[in-house]
Amino acid sequence: MSAVSDALKDARTEYEQHLGACRQCRADAAPCAVAKHLWRLYNKARRDRLRAESA
């Protein structure tokens, strides 16, 4: 289960770092395509963690 938790933490960290570093994300109110993709990866990791906990 540690690998699942690590994946979730890594996905969240990558998303937050991108938001802080991306000029487009900082300038616009809407996230860029890369930020949306990273958010989808975070959501997938979150769902995987929930599945692992319920199993």
C-alpha positions as CSV (number, residue, x, y, z in Angstrom):
1,M,0.0,0.0,0.0
2,S,3.0,2.3,0.4
3,A,3.5,2.4,-3.4
4,V,-0.1,3.6,-3.8
5,S,0.3,6.3,-1.2
6,D,3.6,7.4,-2.8
7,A,2.0,7.6,-6.2
8,L,-0.8,9.8,-4.8
9,K,1.7,12.1,-3.0
10,D,3.9,12.3,-6.1
11,A,1.0,13.1,-8.4
12,R,-0.2,15.9,-6.0
13,T,3.3,17.3,-5.7
14,E,3.8,17.4,-9.5
15,Y,0.5,19.2,-10.0
16,E,1.3,21.8,-7.3
17,Q,4.8,22.4,-8.6
18,H,3.5,22.8,-12.1
19,L,0.9,25.4,-11.0
20,G,3.7,27.3,-9.3
21,A,6.1,27.2,-12.2
22,C,3.8,27.5,-15.2
23,R,3.5,31.0,-16.5
24,Q,0.1,30.3,-18.2
25,C,-1.4,28.8,-15.0
26,R,-0.3,31.7,-12.9
27,A,-1.5,34.3,-15.4
28,D,-4.8,32.8,-16.3
29,A,-7.7,31.9,-14.0
30,A,-7.9,28.5,-15.8
31,P,-5.3,25.8,-15.7
32,C,-3.4,24.9,-18.9
33,A,-3.7,21.6,-20.6
34,V,-0.7,20.1,-18.8
35,A,-2.2,21.1,-15.4
36,K,-5.4,19.4,-16.4
37,H,-3.5,16.3,-17.3
38,L,-1.6,16.2,-14.1
39,W,-4.9,16.7,-12.2
40,R,-6.3,13.7,-14.0
41,L,-3.3,11.7,-13.0
42,Y,-3.8,12.8,-9.4
43,N,-7.5,11.8,-9.5
44,K,-6.5,8.4,-10.9
45,A,-4.0,7.8,-8.1
46,R,-6.6,8.9,-5.5
47,R,-9.1,6.4,-6.9
48,D,-6.4,3.7,-6.9
49,R,-5.7,4.4,-3.2
50,L,-9.4,4.2,-2.3
51,R,-9.7,0.9,-4.1
52,A,-6.6,-0.4,-2.3
53,E,-7.9,0.6,1.1
54,S,-11.3,-1.0,0.5
55,A,-9.8,-4.3,-0.7
